[in-house]
Amino acid sequence: MPVSLPNLITIGRILLVPLAVWLIISQQFGLAFFAFLVAGISDGIDGFIARRFNLQSELGGYLDPIADKALLVSIYVALAILQVLPVWLAILVVTRDVLIVGAVLLAWIMDRPMAMKPLWVSKVNTVAQIVFAGTVLLGLSTDMHMSPLLTAGIVLVAALTIASGGVYMRDWVRHMNGHVTKDQMP
């Protein structure tokens, strides 16, 4: 079975990750912001094509969030390495994603697989992380004074990351303990 166009676009987005990291580390922030924009636009395009032409696939369902998270996590880590963002924020962003993936894998290994649906707090968290990363890259590429914006963004992203990770972990613990969530009720 050939790979669909939306999946090829998503794979292209994954391949943008090392380029974006290299551009950030090289302090080519304008180009890094452009790569970030291309990734964001391609995310919308692959989703539109998949829905419009009924090309949604199981592979795409896995690749799309991997592409999104790989880009975001990499940008946060690269900006922390350059000391633009605090290291603890990058660790928080990475840890949340590692915990979620680890929890899902552990549930699967223990033969208690669980369906992972994005929660509203997770969607808000992802939007905040994307907007903040884009704003930081744009600010760096334009020499814009960002101190108050940077502080507010750090606090918002940290709070939402903790809240989102906490809700996922709470749901995972309930699932592993056999509690029925409202999504599982008949």
N, C-alpha and C positions, 0 to 999 in steps of 0.2 A: 504494500500500500504506500503510495507516494506521500510525502510530507506536504501538508496543506500550506497555502500562502500565509494564513495567520500564524501558524507554528514557525514558519521560516522567518517571519518578522520578529517573533518573540525570541528566536535563537539569535537573530541579529542584535536584539536589545541586550541579550546576555553577553554577546561579544563586545558591546560598548563598555561594559564594566571595567575591564582592564585599561581601556583607553581613557575613560573618565578618571580613574585613579591616577594614571600616569600624568594626565594633564594637571590634576590637582597638585600632586607631589612636585611637578615641574613648575608650579605656580603660574600656569597658563589658564587663569581663571575664566577669561572670556570664552576660550575654547571649551573649557570644562562645563561652563554654563550652557553653551550651545549643544554639547553632547547630552547633557541632562535634558534639555528641551527636546532634542531628537528622540531620546528614549521615551519621554512622556507622550509626545505626539504619536510615536509608533505604537505605544501601549493602547491609545485610543483607536488607532487605525486597525490594529489586529483584532481588537474586540468588536469593532463595527463590522469588519469583513466577516468574522466568524458568525456573528448573529445574523447579518443581512443575507448571507449566502448559505446559511445552515452548515457552516464548516466547523462548528464546535466539536472538540474532541477531548477524549480523556487525557491524552498527552498535553494538549493545550491547557487543560485544567490544572495540570501540575507545573508546566513550564512557566505560565504567566506569573503566578505568585513567586516562583523562584527568581525569575528575572527582576521583578519589582524589589524583592528583598535583597537580592545580591547587589543591585545598584545602590539602594538606600544605605545598607549596612556598610558597603565599601566607601561611600562618600563620607559617612560619619566617621569612620575609622581614619580615612585619609586626612580629613579636616582636623581630627584630634592629633594625629601625628604632627601636623604643622602648627599645633597649638592654637588653632583658630577656635575650635570647640574644646571644652574640657574633656579630658580622657574619660572621666567617670560617666559622661553622657554617652559616649561611644560604647563603653562597656555595658551600660544599661540597655541601649538599643540592641546590641548584639546578644546579650544575655536573655532578654525577653524572647527573641526569635529562637535561640538555641533551646531554651526551656520548652517552648511550645512544640518544636520539632521533636525534641527528646521525649516529651510526654506522649505525643502521638505514636512515635516508634515503640515506646515501651508498652503502650496499650496494645499495639498490634502484636508485638512479641509475646505478650501475655494472653493472646487470643481474646482480647477485649477491645477490638477496633472501635473507634468512635468517629462519627462524621464531624468534620470540622467545618463549621459555617462561620463566616465573618460576622462578628458581633458589632453592634453600632459603635461601641467604644473603640473597637479595633479599627473600624473605618475612619472614625474621627482622628484616631492616633496616626493612622497612615497618611491621611490628608495633612495633618499638622507636620509630620516628619517631612513630607514632600515639599510643602510650602516653605518650611523653614530651611531645608537644604537648598532649595532653589533661591531663596532670598539671600542666604549667606553667599552662595556662588555669585549671584548677581552683584551683591554689595562688594565683594572682593574684586570683581571684574571692572567695577566703575569707581572704586575708591570712595564709595559712599560711607559716611559716618554711621556706624551701626550699633554703637554701644547699648543704648536703651532697647533697641529692637532685638539685639543679640541676647541680652539678659532675659527679656520677656519670652523669647522663643525657646531658650534653654529651659526655663521654668515650665512652660507649657508642654513642651515635648517630653520632659522628664515626668511630669505628673500624668500625662496621658499614657506614656509607655508603662509606668507602674500600674496604673488603673487597668489598662488592657491586659497586661500580663497576669495581674491578680485575678481578673474575671476568668481568663482562660484556665488558670491553675485551679481556681475554685470549681469550675465545671468539670475539669479533668478528675479532680479528687472525688467529686460526687459520682462521676461515671465509674471510676475504678472501685468505689465503695458500693456500687449497685443502686444508688439513688436514681430515681426517675426525674429528669428535668422536664420543664413544661413543654419543651420541643419534642420530647419523646412520648408525651401523653397521647392516648388515642383520641 
